[in-house]
Each structure stands twice: as structure tokens, then as C-alpha cells.
Amino acid sequence: MNLKDRRFGRLVVEGNASRKGYVICLCDCGKRKEIRATSLTKAFQPTRSCGCIHESICPVLSFFVKSWSNVCSVQFEHCLV
């Protein structure tokens, strides 16, 4: 499956990684990350960022919710901030 130059949320696939089944992605925040190709294309909770969405949402939500760990354990990759 050729995913090169395709966009998935905040990630753009740059090419195949050295590990089989992984691709190198560039996130809109500037980070590069190796991600399993099937994680990008799966229908339920696909990967949409390098983790920067999670990092930006959890501090905001923790202000309103007392249980930091419960909020941050939820995956927010499907959100576009």
C-alpha cells in the first residue's frame, strides 16, 4: 500500500520507515514520527497526529475535570484542533 504524500489529520506520509509496516510521517507541529501504516488507515480511532493533539487538549480539559488521568487516557486523535 503506497501512502506517500497522503494526509491523515495532521500527518503527511513522507515514505517508508526502516521497520516493516511503518511509515515516516511529518506532523503539522514539525515533529517526524514512525507510525504503523495500518494505524493511519484503520476505521476506528485512527492515528491523526504525533501526539501534539493529546498534549494540547489534556491541560485544557484538566482545568475543568478533576480526574486528570481519566481525561488523558481517552484518545483525542480524531479531534482536529
Summary of the structure (lengths in Angstrom):
residues: 81
radius of gyration: 13.8
end to end distance: 28.4
largest distance: 43.6
contacts: 210
relative contact order: 0.19
helix: 28%
strand: 23%
